[in-house]
């Protein structure tokens, strides 16, 4: 049998471990945005989408016609069939800013998804200090200190 104080220490250690794991796992969880796409004979609805860099998107794809269709994003390795009355799904995380095409060769339909820089990240990137205020280079020339301004690199 385990003594009472040892048992309490083990319970405390176990609870600390479980709490630390929950905190760690909670930080790793990324929110998911759900996007529904309908394939028809005329095209995709919506035909153009915008998401932010780093966002996790779950696509739900279906068709509005009796003819089977598909949803294909070749550069991301996503292929979903689109049939009337059924919904197929896939999850993608967009790591790079840019434009991705989605299409179905069977119906010759296509659409575009644009990945944008998140506004907060873009604002942080845009904020700059005056280069000459912080980065004055000093050079000694015969016991004189000469300061000169140089442009700051991005």
ABEGO torsion letter per residue (X at the ends): XBBAAAAAAAAAAAAAAAAAAAAAAAAABBBBBBBBBBBBAAEBOBABBBBBBGBBBBBBBBBABABBBBBBBAAAGBBBBBBBGBBBBBBBBBABBEBBBBBBAAAGBBBBBBBBBBAAAAAAAABBBBAAAABBBBBBBGGBBBBBBBBBBX
